[in-house]
Amino acid sequence: MNIKSLKTITFVFLLINTIIACSKKEDDTNEQQNSTENRNPLIHIGETTNDRLTANEERFYTNKIPNKELTVTLNGNCNTLDSGILNDEIESLSKGGGGIIRIQKGSYCLRDIVLRSNIHLKIDPDVIIEPDLSGDVRNKNITIFVIGEDFYIENVAITNIDEDNKDKSTWFTANIPEGEYGGVKFIEFGNVKNFKLSGLFLTDNYSKFSNIVLNLPASLKTSEVSTKGIIKNIFMTNMHVGYGVIQMQTGKTILCKNISGEGGITMRVETGAAGTNMVNEKTVDDIVVRNVSIKNGDAAMNFSPHRVDQGRVDVEKVVAINATHAIQVAAGFLDNNKDGVDNLGTFDSKSYIGDITVTGGYGAQIKGKDYKYFSCEKRKELIEKCTNPDDESVTSSSIGVVRDNSSIGGGCDNGSEGGCYEIIIGTITKTNKDFVLEEFYTHPSNEIKGCPKIDKPTEGNCNM
């Protein structure tokens, strides 16, 4: 071998060593960056999964409603004839093959508006809808829009005029006023397929009911549930701590997108009512949630199965500001229905919640069952405090991010508490440290014990 060849081999060898060293240095740097990120006390990396439910709107709703439009003439100013007028127009147009009914500017009080197949209600942004509280409604429950309660319907929509516009100024408005009624639902879905609801700004009055409810129809058949639908571009405020924007007892292949609430729980995937727990048959599956937020409330998302082993829920982009928690994941349990199926209930282990951003602070609605996470001194203050207008919560500081008693790591025990299941929790980012607990997860073991018993003061003697 000549000297020139030897020099060439030596040069190549040194070059390879340099590349390997640089590569290793880069790897070390990446490892160090990842390690540093993992050590950030405000970031929880969580788990990742490639097996996700897709959020393409085409998968959930197809517009099959004829492009035939008419404008309904309503009286407005809470005229009690308006509900009958609108129902007659809906029935007539549906029998004629369907089409679009436009509701123009005005204030209307409505009740028991029954949507029928192939009907799209398009509502102007200057419309205000309230429940019709005429007659004796004391202790009675009121529903404004009824979708598939007594018979199957398909291809229906209630939207603002520009139905995909996220600008709140283009949405129509609804108000739930004070009144001596049992509760008000803005809309209830039953036995319906291929539906859309969008563009709604609603101001509640801490009434007892979530305003968008998906439940079994009057038949109580678990085979007759809401299927293939979109609920999006919704904002509601002044919500009762025990309720919120959406209550999903049933639903299969449903997309909920851009859903915001102030007060209560923005979206409850909580089953157990109206016969859903009589047999162990899924009433919830293939639920996709994108962009859900809560401010000054209890939580953005709640998972709670009653007796039934439910399907998959896939949630991404959760924002919570001054809420008790961002997420609640509850173990299954045997509820008070004595005739219910003898099963505890779970959600599918492929269910996912990720991209959670949480800002803690004062303004959360705290329920009595969560006082146990506060110090004895703070707990006394909460007990003696005046309740909020919902009569069930007090205003205080955020506790944590994820309240979990469903996982084994969270202290769930199938032998005693039961209903244990694991779902995938992705990245969590705290924007500050204003939380009662430093941990990302709130478990039953975080309870502060040994506090003296304190009696709640009588009405009028509470502290403001």
NORTAVEN-V751806 format. One record per residue. N is the residue number from 0. PHI is phi as a letter, one per 30 degrees, with the letter a starting at -180 (* if undefined). PSI is psi in radians with two decimals (999 if undefined). NEAR is the number of other C-alpha atoms within 10 Angstrom. Layout:
n=(N,N)
phi=(PHI,PHI)
psi=(PSI,PSI)
near=(NEAR,NEAR)
This chain:
n=(0,1,2,3,4,5,6,7,8,9,10,11,12,13,14,15,16,17,18,19,20,21,22,23,24,25,26,27,28,29,30,31,32,33,34,35,36,37,38,39,40,41,42,43,44,45,46,47,48,49,50,51,52,53,54,55,56,57,58,59,60,61,62,63,64,65,66,67,68,69,70,71,72,73,74,75,76,77,78,79,80,81,82,83,84,85,86,87,88,89,90,91,92,93,94,95,96,97,98,99,100,101,102,103,104,105,106,107,108,109,110,111,112,113,114,115,116,117,118,119,120,121,122,123,124,125,126,127,128,129,130,131,132,133,134,135,136,137,138,139,140,141,142,143,144,145,146,147,148,149,150,151,152,153,154,155,156,157,158,159,160,161,162,163,164,165,166,167,168,169,170,171,172,173,174,175,176,177,178,179,180,181,182,183,184,185,186,187,188,189,190,191,192,193,194,195,196,197,198,199,200,201,202,203,204,205,206,207,208,209,210,211,212,213,214,215,216,217,218,219,220,221,222,223,224,225,226,227,228,229,230,231,232,233,234,235,236,237,238,239,240,241,242,243,244,245,246,247,248,249,250,251,252,253,254,255,256,257,258,259,260,261,262,263,264,265,266,267,268,269,270,271,272,273,274,275,276,277,278,279,280,281,282,283,284,285,286,287,288,289,290,291,292,293,294,295,296,297,298,299,300,301,302,303,304,305,306,307,308,309,310,311,312,313,314,315,316,317,318,319,320,321,322,323,324,325,326,327,328,329,330,331,332,333,334,335,336,337,338,339,340,341,342,343,344,345,346,347,348,349,350,351,352,353,354,355,356,357,358,359,360,361,362,363,364,365,366,367,368,369,370,371,372,373,374,375,376,377,378,379,380,381,382,383,384,385,386,387,388,389,390,391,392,393,394,395,396,397,398,399,400,401,402,403,404,405,406,407,408,409,410,411,412,413,414,415,416,417,418,419,420,421,422,423,424,425,426,427,428,429,430,431,432,433,434,435,436,437,438,439,440,441,442,443,444,445,446,447,448,449,450,451,452,453,454,455,456,457,458,459,460,461,462,463)
phi=(*,d,d,d,d,d,d,d,d,d,d,d,d,d,d,d,d,d,d,d,d,d,d,d,d,d,d,d,d,d,d,d,d,d,d,d,d,d,d,d,d,c,b,c,d,i,c,b,a,d,c,b,d,d,c,d,d,d,d,c,a,b,d,c,d,e,d,c,b,b,c,d,c,c,d,i,h,i,d,d,d,d,d,d,d,d,d,d,d,d,d,d,d,d,d,d,j,j,l,c,c,c,c,c,e,l,c,b,c,b,a,h,d,c,d,b,e,i,b,b,d,c,c,d,d,c,c,b,c,b,d,d,c,d,i,d,c,e,i,c,d,b,b,d,c,c,b,i,d,c,a,d,b,b,h,b,a,b,b,d,d,c,d,c,d,d,d,e,d,c,d,d,b,b,b,c,d,d,l,c,b,d,a,b,c,d,a,b,c,b,c,b,b,i,b,b,b,a,i,b,c,b,c,c,b,h,d,c,l,d,d,c,b,c,b,d,d,d,d,i,d,d,d,c,b,d,b,h,a,b,b,a,h,b,b,b,b,i,c,d,e,d,b,l,d,b,c,c,d,b,l,b,i,b,c,c,b,h,c,b,b,b,j,i,c,d,b,c,c,b,c,k,c,h,i,d,c,d,b,d,b,e,c,b,a,h,c,c,b,b,i,b,b,b,b,h,b,c,a,d,b,b,c,a,d,c,i,c,d,d,c,c,b,b,b,b,i,c,b,b,b,h,c,e,b,d,b,b,b,c,d,d,a,d,d,d,d,d,c,d,d,d,a,d,j,b,c,e,d,d,d,b,b,b,h,c,c,b,c,d,l,d,k,d,d,c,d,e,d,c,d,d,d,c,d,e,d,d,d,d,d,d,d,d,d,d,d,d,e,d,i,b,b,b,c,a,c,d,d,a,c,c,c,b,b,c,c,d,d,d,j,d,b,e,d,b,d,i,i,d,a,c,b,d,c,d,d,b,b,c,c,a,c,d,b,d,c,d,d,d,c,c,c,e,d,d,e,d,c,i,d,d,d,b,d,d,d,d,e,j,c,d,c,d)
psi=(2.28,2.96,-0.64,-0.75,-0.70,-0.72,-0.69,-0.78,-0.74,-0.74,-0.78,-0.73,-0.79,-0.66,-0.76,-0.77,-0.67,-0.75,-0.77,-0.73,-0.75,-0.73,-0.76,-0.68,-0.73,-0.75,-0.77,-0.69,-0.76,-0.74,-0.71,-0.71,-0.79,-0.71,-0.73,-0.73,-0.73,-0.49,-0.14,2.06,-0.21,0.00,2.23,2.01,-0.67,-2.75,2.76,2.74,2.45,-0.17,1.60,2.72,2.39,2.68,0.32,2.16,-0.53,-0.40,-0.30,-0.51,2.38,2.20,1.87,0.22,2.28,2.53,0.96,2.11,2.43,2.73,2.17,2.46,1.87,2.76,-0.63,-3.08,0.70,0.60,2.22,-0.15,-0.25,-0.64,-0.76,-0.70,-0.82,-0.71,-0.70,-0.72,-0.72,-0.83,-0.75,-0.80,-0.65,-0.75,-0.48,0.16,-0.23,3.04,-2.83,2.30,2.13,2.30,2.05,3.03,2.33,2.98,2.16,2.39,2.07,2.73,2.41,0.83,1.99,1.90,2.59,2.91,2.50,0.58,2.34,2.01,2.04,2.17,2.22,2.67,-0.32,0.28,2.41,2.17,2.29,2.80,2.51,1.92,0.37,2.76,-2.94,1.73,0.23,2.22,0.26,2.56,2.46,2.35,2.27,-0.92,2.24,2.12,1.74,0.62,-0.84,-0.21,2.72,2.40,2.83,2.77,1.21,2.72,2.54,1.97,2.95,3.00,-0.88,1.43,-0.21,0.19,2.19,-0.08,2.07,-0.45,-0.27,-0.07,2.76,2.92,2.56,2.57,2.42,1.83,3.05,2.66,2.80,1.10,2.94,-0.84,2.87,2.32,2.30,-0.75,2.48,2.21,2.41,-1.88,1.43,2.51,2.36,1.41,2.84,2.40,2.21,2.75,0.87,2.25,1.98,2.32,2.02,-3.12,0.78,0.65,2.82,1.59,2.49,2.65,-0.39,2.01,2.32,2.03,3.06,2.61,-3.05,-0.47,-0.36,0.36,2.21,-0.20,-0.18,1.41,2.85,2.25,2.36,1.63,2.85,2.30,2.03,2.86,1.11,2.35,2.29,2.55,2.93,0.83,2.49,2.43,-0.50,0.00,-2.49,-2.64,-1.00,2.28,1.96,1.69,-0.57,2.80,2.32,2.22,1.13,2.35,2.17,2.13,2.34,1.06,2.11,2.55,2.66,2.01,2.67,-2.65,2.14,-0.84,2.09,1.99,1.35,1.97,2.97,-0.17,2.83,0.73,0.02,-0.31,0.29,-0.49,2.70,1.23,2.30,2.28,-0.10,2.19,2.63,0.91,2.15,2.23,2.23,2.25,1.37,2.36,2.76,2.52,2.38,0.81,-2.63,-0.94,2.80,-0.72,2.47,2.25,2.16,1.76,2.39,1.82,-0.36,2.43,1.76,3.03,-2.53,2.49,2.30,2.00,2.32,2.45,1.47,2.27,2.24,2.26,2.12,0.80,2.76,-0.92,2.88,-0.70,2.47,2.17,1.84,2.49,2.68,2.75,2.91,1.93,-2.90,-0.04,1.85,-0.34,0.06,2.85,2.52,1.30,2.66,-0.64,2.43,3.04,2.69,2.41,-0.20,-0.04,2.59,2.49,2.16,3.00,1.08,2.15,2.18,2.28,2.05,2.78,-3.09,2.40,-0.13,2.57,1.96,2.16,2.76,-0.61,-0.21,0.02,-0.49,-0.28,-0.08,2.76,2.81,-0.73,-0.78,-0.62,-0.72,-0.72,-0.72,-0.75,-0.66,-0.01,2.63,2.48,2.81,3.04,-0.31,-0.12,0.24,-0.13,2.84,2.77,2.25,-2.68,2.70,2.43,-0.93,-2.73,-1.04,2.04,2.05,2.14,0.31,-0.43,2.74,-0.71,-0.45,0.05,0.12,2.45,1.94,-0.39,-0.46,-1.00,-0.80,3.11,0.57,2.47,2.79,2.33,2.85,2.17,2.14,-2.60,2.38,2.31,2.11,2.37,-0.19,-3.02,0.33,1.14,2.63,-0.71,2.46,-0.52,2.71,-0.49,2.33,2.04,2.82,-0.50,-0.22,-0.04,2.37,2.05,2.86,0.16,2.47,2.62,2.35,2.21,2.44,2.36,2.71,2.77,2.33,-0.28,0.20,2.87,2.34,999)
near=(5,6,8,8,10,10,11,10,12,10,12,11,11,11,12,11,12,12,11,12,12,12,12,12,12,12,12,12,12,12,12,12,12,13,11,10,14,14,12,12,13,18,17,19,18,14,13,14,10,5,9,15,18,12,18,10,13,11,14,21,22,16,15,15,18,13,10,13,15,12,13,16,13,20,15,18,11,20,15,18,13,22,20,15,15,20,16,14,15,26,16,13,20,18,11,10,13,24,22,23,21,19,22,18,15,16,19,23,23,26,24,18,20,19,24,26,26,25,27,30,22,23,25,20,22,15,18,20,20,21,22,20,19,12,7,9,15,12,11,11,13,21,20,21,20,19,27,26,20,13,14,17,21,22,22,28,28,23,23,25,20,16,20,14,15,15,10,15,12,20,28,23,24,21,18,20,14,11,14,11,16,14,20,24,22,26,21,22,24,28,28,26,24,23,28,23,22,27,29,24,23,25,19,25,17,25,25,20,22,29,24,22,21,24,29,27,25,14,15,17,14,20,12,22,25,31,24,24,28,24,23,26,25,23,22,24,24,21,30,28,29,21,21,34,31,26,23,22,27,31,27,22,22,28,25,23,22,17,25,27,29,30,31,33,34,31,28,24,21,19,27,23,15,15,19,25,29,21,16,19,16,19,26,29,20,20,25,25,25,19,18,24,27,33,26,29,33,35,34,31,27,22,21,24,27,30,27,30,22,24,19,21,26,22,26,18,17,24,23,30,25,29,37,37,32,33,26,24,21,23,27,28,20,21,15,9,14,9,11,19,18,15,19,22,25,26,28,16,14,16,22,23,24,20,18,26,19,26,22,26,20,17,20,29,31,27,19,13,8,13,18,16,21,20,16,18,10,13,20,18,16,23,18,18,19,22,20,16,15,19,12,15,24,22,21,21,21,30,31,26,29,23,22,22,26,28,19,13,11,18,15,22,16,16,8,7,16,19,28,23,21,20,20,16,20,18,17,22,19,20,13,11,16,17,22,16,16,14,16,20,19,21,19,16,11,13,14,14,12,8,12,10,8,12,9,14,13,9,8,8,11,15,12,9)
